[in-house]
Amino acid sequence: MPVLPVRIRTMRYLKPPLIDFFYPVVEGLGDSAVEQRINHQIVSQMYKLIAELQQPGLTTQVTGYYEIKANERNVLSLILSAMGEFGGAHPMTIVHALNIDVATGSNYPLGTMFKPGSDYVTILSDIIRVQIAERNLPLLGEYPGIQPNQEYYMADNVLVIFYQLFEIMPYAAGFPYFPIPIYKIEPIVAETSLLNRLTGII
C-alpha cells in the first residue's frame, strides 16, 4: 500500500493563447500501472472539460485549475474546474470531480458509497431539499432530486453533492454545493466504500 498522503505535482497544459490549465499529477506510488491509471483519468477529465466549453464558431479561451479535497487513507478526492470565455458573452465554468482509490486507481461513482438497496438517492435528495429551504436558495423550478450518478467529492467528514451552473439555479447564484455531514447518513454508508475508509465511521 502506498504511503499517504499521495505526492501531487502541479503540471500546466498550455496552448497559447486559448488554453491554460493547471492540473495535478500523482507521483511516487510504487506501482506504475496504478499511477498511470490515475493520471490518465485526470488528464482525460481535463480534456473533457476543455471540449465541453469549446463552442462552434466562437473563439473560446479556457483557463483551469484543480483543488485537492481529500488525500489520505488511500483516498484521493479532487475537483477540476475550467472557465471558458467567449469574447464578450458571459463566461461559463464547469466543475467535475474524481474520487479515486489510490490502491487500485479506480474512480468510484456516488452509488458505490452506499449499501445496496439503501435508497440513497431519496435520502440525499431529502436532505438537500431541507438545505435549499433553510438557505433560501433560488431554483429554476422544482428541485428534481439527485441523480444516481450525481457528482460529489469528500472532505473533512463531509460528503459534498454539487450541480453545474444553470442546472438547478440561476447563473447569478453560482454553483450549488450541498455539504452533508457523514454522521447524518452513517446507517447507509457501505463498509467497503471510500467514504467509510476516509471517515472511519463504521
C-alpha positions as CSV (number, residue, x, y, z in Angstrom):
1,M,0.0,0.0,0.0
2,P,1.4,3.5,-0.8
3,V,2.4,5.9,1.8
4,L,-0.2,8.6,2.2
5,P,-0.9,11.4,1.5
6,V,-0.1,10.9,-2.1
7,R,2.5,13.1,-3.6
8,I,1.0,15.6,-6.0
9,R,2.8,17.6,-8.6
10,T,1.2,20.5,-10.5
11,M,1.5,20.4,-14.3
12,R,0.5,23.0,-16.8
13,Y,-1.3,22.4,-20.1
14,L,-0.6,25.5,-22.1
15,K,-1.7,26.2,-25.7
16,P,-1.4,30.0,-26.1
17,P,-3.5,31.9,-26.4
18,L,-6.6,29.8,-25.9
19,I,-5.8,27.2,-23.2
20,D,-4.1,27.5,-19.8
21,F,-4.9,24.7,-17.4
22,F,-3.1,23.7,-14.2
23,Y,-3.7,20.0,-13.3
24,P,-2.4,17.5,-10.8
25,V,-0.2,14.5,-11.4
26,V,0.3,11.7,-8.9
27,E,3.8,10.6,-8.2
28,G,5.7,8.0,-6.2
29,L,3.1,5.4,-5.8
30,G,5.5,2.5,-6.4
31,D,3.0,0.9,-8.7
32,S,3.5,2.4,-12.1
33,A,0.3,0.8,-13.6
34,V,-1.9,2.3,-10.9
35,E,-0.1,5.7,-11.1
36,Q,-0.6,5.8,-14.9
37,R,-4.3,4.8,-14.5
38,I,-4.9,7.7,-12.0
39,N,-3.1,10.2,-14.1
40,H,-4.8,9.1,-17.3
41,Q,-8.2,9.7,-15.7
42,I,-7.1,13.2,-14.5
43,V,-5.9,14.2,-17.9
44,S,-8.9,12.7,-19.6
45,Q,-11.2,14.7,-17.3
46,M,-9.2,17.8,-18.1
47,Y,-9.6,17.3,-21.9
48,K,-13.4,16.6,-21.4
49,L,-13.8,19.9,-19.6
50,I,-12.0,21.8,-22.3
51,A,-14.2,20.1,-25.0
52,E,-17.4,20.9,-23.1
53,L,-16.5,24.6,-23.1
54,Q,-15.5,25.0,-26.7
55,Q,-18.3,26.4,-28.8
56,P,-18.5,26.1,-32.6
57,G,-18.0,29.4,-34.3
58,L,-16.7,31.1,-31.2
59,T,-13.1,31.7,-30.1
60,T,-13.0,30.2,-26.6
61,Q,-10.3,30.9,-24.1
62,V,-10.2,28.2,-21.4
63,T,-8.4,28.6,-18.0
64,G,-8.4,25.7,-15.5
65,Y,-7.2,24.7,-12.1
66,Y,-7.7,21.9,-9.6
67,E,-8.4,21.5,-5.8
68,I,-7.5,18.5,-3.7
69,K,-10.4,17.9,-1.3
70,A,-9.1,14.7,0.4
71,N,-5.8,12.9,0.3
72,E,-5.4,10.3,3.0
73,R,-6.1,6.7,3.8
74,N,-5.6,5.7,0.1
75,V,-8.4,8.1,-0.9
76,L,-7.9,10.9,-3.4
77,S,-10.8,13.2,-3.9
78,L,-10.3,16.2,-6.2
79,I,-12.1,18.6,-8.5
80,L,-11.1,20.1,-11.8
81,S,-12.6,23.4,-12.7
82,A,-12.4,25.2,-16.1
83,M,-13.8,28.6,-17.2
84,G,-14.5,29.4,-20.8
85,E,-14.6,33.0,-22.1
86,F,-16.3,33.6,-25.4
87,G,-15.3,37.1,-26.4
88,G,-18.0,39.2,-24.7
89,A,-20.6,36.6,-23.7
90,H,-20.9,35.6,-20.1
91,P,-18.1,33.3,-19.1
92,M,-19.0,29.7,-18.3
93,T,-17.4,27.5,-15.7
94,I,-17.7,23.7,-15.4
95,V,-16.5,21.5,-12.5
96,H,-16.0,17.8,-12.5
97,A,-14.8,15.6,-9.6
98,L,-12.8,12.4,-9.3
99,N,-12.9,10.1,-6.2
100,I,-10.1,7.6,-6.6
101,D,-9.0,4.6,-4.6
102,V,-5.2,5.1,-4.7
103,A,-4.6,1.4,-4.1
104,T,-6.3,0.4,-7.4
105,G,-6.6,3.6,-9.4
106,S,-10.3,3.2,-9.8
107,N,-12.7,6.2,-9.8
108,Y,-15.9,5.5,-7.8
109,P,-19.3,6.9,-8.6
110,L,-21.7,8.1,-5.9
111,G,-23.7,4.8,-5.7
112,T,-20.7,2.8,-4.6
113,M,-20.6,4.8,-1.4
114,F,-23.8,3.2,0.0
115,K,-25.2,-0.1,0.9
116,P,-27.2,-1.9,-1.8
117,G,-30.9,-1.2,-1.5
118,S,-30.4,1.8,0.8
119,D,-32.3,4.2,-1.5
120,Y,-29.5,6.7,-1.1
121,V,-31.0,8.8,-3.9
122,T,-34.1,9.6,-1.9
123,I,-32.3,10.1,1.4
124,L,-29.7,12.5,0.0
125,S,-32.4,14.3,-2.1
126,D,-34.5,14.9,1.0
127,I,-31.5,16.3,3.0
128,I,-30.7,18.7,0.1
129,R,-34.4,19.8,-0.1
130,V,-34.1,20.8,3.6
131,Q,-30.9,22.7,2.9
132,I,-32.5,24.5,-0.1
133,A,-35.3,25.7,2.2
134,E,-33.1,26.7,5.1
135,R,-30.7,28.6,2.9
136,N,-33.5,30.1,0.8
137,L,-31.8,29.2,-2.4
138,P,-33.4,30.3,-5.7
139,L,-34.3,27.5,-8.0
140,L,-35.1,27.5,-11.7
141,G,-38.0,25.1,-11.0
142,E,-39.0,22.4,-8.6
143,Y,-36.0,20.6,-7.2
144,P,-35.7,17.2,-9.1
145,G,-33.6,15.4,-6.6
146,I,-30.1,13.9,-7.2
147,Q,-29.3,11.5,-10.0
148,P,-27.8,8.1,-9.1
149,N,-24.5,9.2,-10.6
150,Q,-24.6,12.7,-9.2
151,E,-21.2,14.4,-8.9
152,Y,-19.7,14.7,-5.5
153,Y,-16.5,15.0,-3.5
154,M,-15.4,14.2,0.0
155,A,-13.7,16.4,2.5
156,D,-13.4,16.8,6.3
157,N,-16.0,14.1,7.2
158,V,-18.4,15.7,4.8
159,L,-19.9,14.4,1.5
160,V,-20.5,17.3,-0.9
161,I,-23.0,17.0,-3.6
162,F,-22.9,19.6,-6.3
163,Y,-24.5,20.7,-9.5
164,Q,-23.3,22.7,-12.5
165,L,-24.2,26.3,-13.3
166,F,-27.7,26.7,-14.7
167,E,-28.6,23.1,-13.7
168,I,-30.9,23.9,-10.9
169,M,-30.2,27.5,-10.0
170,P,-29.8,30.8,-11.9
171,Y,-26.3,31.7,-13.2
172,A,-26.0,34.5,-10.7
173,A,-26.5,32.2,-7.8
174,G,-23.2,30.4,-8.6
175,F,-22.5,26.7,-8.1
176,P,-24.9,24.8,-5.9
177,Y,-22.9,22.9,-3.3
178,F,-24.6,20.8,-0.6
179,P,-22.4,19.6,2.2
180,I,-23.8,16.6,4.1
181,P,-22.1,15.6,7.4
182,I,-21.3,11.9,7.2
183,Y,-22.9,11.2,10.6
184,K,-26.3,12.1,9.1
185,I,-26.0,9.2,6.6
186,E,-23.9,6.8,8.6
187,P,-26.5,3.9,8.6
188,I,-26.5,3.7,4.8
189,V,-22.7,4.1,4.1
190,A,-21.2,0.9,2.8
191,E,-18.4,-0.6,4.9
192,T,-16.2,-1.2,1.8
193,S,-16.7,2.3,0.4
194,L,-14.2,5.1,0.1
195,L,-16.4,7.2,2.2
196,N,-16.2,4.8,5.1
197,R,-12.4,4.3,4.6
198,L,-11.9,8.1,4.7
199,T,-14.1,8.8,7.7
200,G,-13.8,5.5,9.6
201,I,-17.3,5.8,10.9
202,I,-18.0,2.0,10.6
